[in-house]
Amino acid sequence: MLSIVTTAVALGLAAAAQATTYTYTWNKGDAGIDPQPDSYAQQLKTLDIGFDDVTNLLNFSAEFLSGNTISNDAFWLVLNDGPNPKSVNNELAILYGDIANGRITAYAYNGQNNASSWQTPTAPLAVYNNAITKSGTTYRFSLDATALNALNVGPNWRGVDIGSQIGIWYHFTSSGSYTYALNGDITGQSGSYVYADAANLATTQTCNGGSCGGNNQVPEPASFAILGLGLAAIGAAKRKR
């Protein structure tokens, strides 16, 4: 009985553990991100980035000023939990976004600052087809990074990593194109890329749908149910004694 009680309570507490969603929003004119001057980067209007540390769901959207056509846009994106990802070698995932084909190809970022910033361009770590959607002058994607983050790429591998702070390595173009091998590897790309990078920006945190910190976290209904089973088992054990 004791082992059953202990297990039930442990499951209840684990289920009620804090799940945190980190979000960062930038609007044109805000401090934090300084898009490349005298370039297409000045057409960037809004960036929205969110990451759930339990589901590993990454949400990203980029909106451009009206009048821009985004059908041939493309991007490279690396996200870190604070410093600018540039120069961080073989710890983070780099996501290559092909807007025309709605495709994201993930590699290990090698820390370099060029078009071929992957570790070993012979096979991608992951390929996400039909991942990118377009609406007006906005493109966005939602990506489950669970399998990507769990890969054994290296001893310090983190994949997609966002926390109470965010570092952004976002390079993009209005005239990108990609060619691919049968295994999904990028064999060629074109476009004049510009940047909107950032470091050590504070994110907003939401815990289990509520405020973070102290006793403000809100357990999911299933968490209450499991925890309740544990408490009921404790009561039954006391009555039996």
N, C-alpha and C positions, 0 to 999 in steps of 0.2 A: 504493500500500500504506500509506503514512504517513497519508493522509487517512482510510483505512478504520480503521486502528488508533486514530487520534485520536478518530474518531466513536464507535467501540465503547467506548472507555474513558470518553468523556464521557457516553454513554448509561448506562453502568454506574454511574458516580458519581452521575449525576442520579437514577437509579432508587433508589440507596441513600441519597438525601438524607433528612434527618430529617423525619418526619411526626409532628406533636405533637397529642395529644388533651388538651384542657384540661377539667377537671371541677371542679365546686363542689357540695358537699353541705351543707345546713343542716338541723339538727334543732331542734325546739322547745326553747328554753332556751339554745341556743348564742348566743355573741356574734356580731356581724357584721350580722345583720338584726334589726331591732326592729319587729315588726308593729304596726300601728296599735292603740292600746289601746282597750278597751271597744267592740270591734267584731267583725265576722265574721273579721277578720284573726287574732284569737286562736285560731281553730279550725284554723289552718294548722299541720300537724305536721312535714312534711318537704318540702324543695325539693331536687331533683337536676337539675343542668344540665351538659351536656357538649357540647363542640364540637371537631371534627377540622379542623385548618387546611389539610389537603390535599383531603379529600372535601367539606368545607364542610357536613358533616352535623351538625345541631343536635338534641340530645336534651333533652327537658324533661319533668319530672314534678312534680306537686304532690299531696301526700297531706294529707288533713284528718282531724281526730280522729273516732273512731268515733261513729256516730249522725248524722252529716251526710249529707244527700242532695245529690249533685253534679249531678243531671240538668239543672238550669237554671243552672249556674254559667257564668261568662264571665270573660274577662280581657283586659287590654292588657299587652303585654310589650315592653320595649326593653332590649337588652343592649349594654354598652360594655366596652372593654378597661381599665377602671380606675375613673374618676370616675362618680358618679351620672349617668345619661344625661339627666336633667332639665336643660333649657335648651340642650342640644346641638341645633342647628338644621340640618335637611336633610343629615345625615351618616349617620344610623342608620335602620334599618327598625323600624317599630312593627307588632307582630303582634296582631291582634284575634282572640281565640279564642272561638268559639261552640260551647260544649260540647254543647248539645242537638242541633246539626246536624253536629258533628264537623268543623267548618270553620274554617280560619285565613285571614284576609285581611290582606295586607301593604301598608302605605303607607310613605311617607317621614315620619319623625317630625319635627314642627316645633318641638320643644323646649318646648311649652306643657304645662301641668298640668291638662288637662281632658279631657272625653269625646271631643272632636273634635281630637285631637292629631295630625292628619295634615297634610301640606303642601298637597295639592290634592285634595279629596274628589270627584273626577269620575270617576276610574277607578283601581282598585287596581293596585299594581305587580305583585302576584301573588295568586292564589287557590289554596289547597290544600284540596281536597275530601276528605272521609273521612280527615282527618289525625289527628284526636284520638280516642283510645280511652279507655274508662272501665272501671274494675274496683274494686268496693267504694267506698271513699272517695278513690280516686286517679284523676286523669286525666293523660294523658301524650301526647306526640307526638314523632315523628322527622321532621325537615324538611330536605330538601336545599336549602341556601341558595346553591348555585353560581350559578344564573341571577340570583337576587336581588342577590347581592353584585357581580355583573359589570355591573349596569345603570349607565348614564351619567346618574345623577340629578343630580349636581353634582360640582364639582372635588374635594370632600373626602368623597365617598360611600364608606362602609364597609359598610353593610347590617347584617349580624349580625357583631359584633366582640367576641371574647373572647381574652384572652391570659394572661400570667402573673398578671394581676389581672382582676377582673370588677366591673362596676358594674351594678346591677339596678334597673329601673323596672318593678315588677310590681304592677298594680292588678287587683283581682278582686272578684267579687260572687257571691252565691248565688242571685240572682234576675235574671239577664240575659236579654235577648231581642234579636234582630236582624232587620231587614228589608233586602232587597237589591234592586237594580236588575238588569236583564237582563245588564249587563256585569260584574256581580259587586260593584259599588260598594255600600257600606253606606249605606242611605238613612235608617235609623232604629235607635236602640238604647235600651235602658232598663236600669235596675238601680242599686242604691246601692253604689258601688265603694269598697273599702278598699285600703290599701297595705301592701306589705312591700318597701321600697326599701333599697338598700345601695350602698356606694362603696368602691373600693380593697380588695376582699377577695382574698386570695391563693388561687389555684387549684392543683390538683394536676395535674402534667403527666406524661403517658405518651408515650414516643417509640417509634414502630414496635412497639408492644406491650411495650416494655421500659423500663428506667429512662432518664431524660434526663440529658444532660451528659456531657462527656468522651468516652470510648470505649464508653459503655454502650449506645448506640443499637443496635438490632438490625435489620439490613436484612431486607426481605422475601426469600423464596426466589427470586423472579423477579429481584431485584436481584443476587443472587449469580450467577445464570445469565448475565445480561447482562455483568456485570463480568468473569466468567470468559471470555466470548467475546473481550473486549478484551484480556485478558492472553494468551489463546491466540494472538491475532493478532500481538501483540508478539513472542511466541516464534517464530512462523512467520517473521516478518520477519527476526529475528536469524539463524535457520538458513539462510535464503535468502542473506543477506550472507556 
